């Protein structure tokens, strides 16, 4: 594929339940504050809110989470802990061998140092941010892989729900979103 419209720029394993002060459950429209640790199949950790000492707060059902992670959070209560393994298709998808594009070298600044394997921030045809990995380059062209770096990987998450909002937000339906 050749493109010049870019610019630089599971399965549940275990659930533990702690006593909670309420019976709020993670459902679409609820703000959920949680900690998580993510590991690859070989056990290598790739992310952890525990290490950052900062839990993550998300609006369940809003598309902020990968599908498999969100499905694991649904139904959890405050104090619940769960380990879930998310297959690639429910995480960042399978690797798409067609997701490589060749760009004109001219979209990169002259002094931009290209190396295979580096990640470059691009802007897609509709203005959306895209991270791409350089897989090859010449003086005239740069070939990048648009697959997410975690594509094709099964991911395991340890999830701990800390707090669930009392208020439930009514999320728009897809019809409401696209009719605006």
N, C-alpha and C positions, 0 to 999 in steps of 0.2 A: 504494500500500500504506500503511495506517495502523497504527502499532504503538506500544504503550505499555509494552512489556516490555523496554525499554532503560533504563539508568540512566547518568548522567554519571559519571563517574569518569575443436637444432640441427645447426646444421650446423657441422662442424669445418672450420676454415680452414687452420690451420697447427699443427704440433707440432714442438717442438725438444726434443732429448734431450741431457742432460748425463750424463757418466760418474757412476755412483753406487757407493756402497760395498756395496750389497746389491741383491737383485732383488725387493724387496717391491713389490707392486702394490696399488693402491687397489681393494679389493673390499668388499662389504657386511660390516660388523662390524669394520672396521679404523678406527683413529683416524688422520686425515690432517690434517697441519698444512700450510696453504697461504697464499699471497698471491694477491690478485685485484684487478683494476680493472674496474669496470663502466661501460659507456658506452651512450648511446642511439643511435638511428639517425643522428642529426645529428652524432654524435661527442662530444656533451656528456657529461662524466663525472658519474655520479650517486653513485658510491661507490668507495672504494679502501682496502684494508688497508695498502697501501704508504704512503699519506698519513698514516695513523694510526700507522705504524711498529709495527704489531702484527698478526702473522699470525693467521689464524682456524684453530681446531682443531675438526673435526667428526667425528662417528661416521657413516661412510658407511652408507647404508641405513636410517637411523633417522628420516628425514623432516625433518631439520634444514635441508635445502637445497631450493631449487626444483628441480623435476624435470629440466629441461634442463641446469642446472649440475651436478647430481649425475651425470647420464648422461655428461657431459663428463669428470668426475673419474674415473669408473670406468675401470680399465685403465691409468691413468697410474702412473708410477713416480717415486720420489724424483728430483728434478732436472728432471723433464719440465716444459716450458712449452707452453701451448696457447692459441690464441684460438678461441673458439666463439661463434656467433651463435645465440641461443635465441629461437624464435618465441613470441609472446605466450601461446599456449595451453600451452606448456611452461614458462612463467615464472609470471606472476601471473594468467593467464587472460585471456580476452577481456572487454571491457566488457559488463556485464549491464545493459541499460536498465531492468530491473525491480528493480534493487537500490537503490531509493530508498524511504525510509520517512518518514512524518510523525510527529513526536513532540509530546507536550504540552510547551509552553514551560515549564511548572511543574517539569519534571525538572532544569532548569538553575537555579542560584542566581540570585536577583533581580539581583545586581550583575554577573552574567556578561555580558561584552561579546560579543555575537554579530556576526559579519561573514560575508558570503558568502566561501567559499573557505577559511575556517579549518578546521583539523582538530580534532575533539573526540574525546576518549577516552570510549567507552561500554562498558557491560557488557551482553553479549547475554543472551537468555532463559535460557541454560544456564550463565551465569556466565563465559563466555569473553570475553576482552578484544577489543574491536572499535574500530578507528579509522574515523571517518566524517568526511566533508567536508560542511560546511554549504553547501547550494545555494539556500536561501531561508528566510525566516522572517517571522512576523507577531507581534503581541502574544500570540497564543494558541498558535501552532504553529511548529515548526522542521522543515524538510525537510532530510534528510541523504542523501548518496550513500555507500553501503556498499562500493562497488568499491574495491579496493586502488589507491592512487595510481599504481602501475606497470601496472595492468590495461590490456590492449590495446597494450602496447608491446613491440617486438622489442628484445632486450637483447644486447649483445656483452660478453663477459668475456675478459680476459687472465688466465690461471690459471697459477700456478707452484707445483708441489708441492715442499714443503721436506722433509717427513718423513712416514713411514708407520710406524705402530706394528708391532712384531713380533707382538704378541698379537692374536688375532682373537676378537672377542666374538660369541657366538651370539645373534643377534637373534631375538625371539619372532616366530612367524608370526601373521598376522591372527587366525586361529582361537584361538591362545593368548591374545592380547590381549583379545578379546571374550568369552572364557569366564571371565575373572577377575571 
